[in-house]
Amino acid sequence: MGRQITRVEWFLRRRGEATPTPARTRKFVTHCITNFPGRVGACGGGGDAFAGGMVMDFAKLERHCGDKLAAVGGDAAHDREHVRRVVGNAAALAAAEGARLEVVLPAAWLHDCVIVPKDSPQRASASRLAAAQAVDWLREWAWPEEWLPDIAHAIEAHSFSAGIAPRTLEARVVQDADRLDALGAVGLARCLMLGGAMGRPLYAGEDPFCERRAPDDRAACVDHFHAKLLTLEGTMQTAGGRAEARRRTEFLRLFLAELKREIP
């Protein structure tokens, strides 16, 4: 076996840097410290190897998850690319916060491994079902048993509709990573795609921006902005998540302002 790699090296390699130099690794850790104040000591800056001296094969994990998710399918807003973006968000936040990738990455890859339609009465149970399925698969792949309870909790707590408070740093990271994908340009596109797939109009003509009524995200796409998307910034659990959520939420507000100007 070759030299053990640090968490930061793994993250930089995933971004396309085949052989990160020590100077590049130090620069990245400095960036984390400057821009994401928090627990960065465990993210690999000091040259630490993975937990317990064990090097996990994250590339193999990605292949396993990809095969399973391809069979599961998804919907207009919960496809393979959504999962990839959440994994990318989670890896960046984990590096900044010092969260355990051995927990964060499996949870991020498998957070939507059971799909329950948005309009289903069982929707609030989706993350618990996904957690149970994920644990079964991870045992199949011989993922260390000691991490499975925290992986299951991170999957259960990521869901907005489940209303489960994250108890661990890793669960906070995964929750933020998923919620960031509901904001900004991607979040806007996902909202409209899913609303269109469910046959919902862009806005309710009698009161498009919920100025005289409570928002009902079953009625129109713009209602979903007021019922959920604009509230997510206030739920973020990590420093990096809060900073990025502010930026992406401002994009949504600008969209709504422009839409209001264009509606007769």
Protein Blocks (a to p, Z undefined) as FASTA:
>chain_A
ZZdddfklmmmmmnopabacfklmmmmmmmmmmmmgcjfklnopnopacehhiacdfklm
mmmmmmmmmmnopafklcfklmmmmmmmmmmmmmmnopafklmmmmmmmmmmpccdfklc
klmmmmmmmmmmmmmmmmmnopafklmmmmmmmmmmmpmklopacfbfklmmmmmmmmmm
mgcjklmmmmmmmmmmnopafbdfklmnopmbccdfklbmklmmmmmmmmmmmmpcbfkl
mmmmmmmmmmmmmmmmmmmmmpZZ
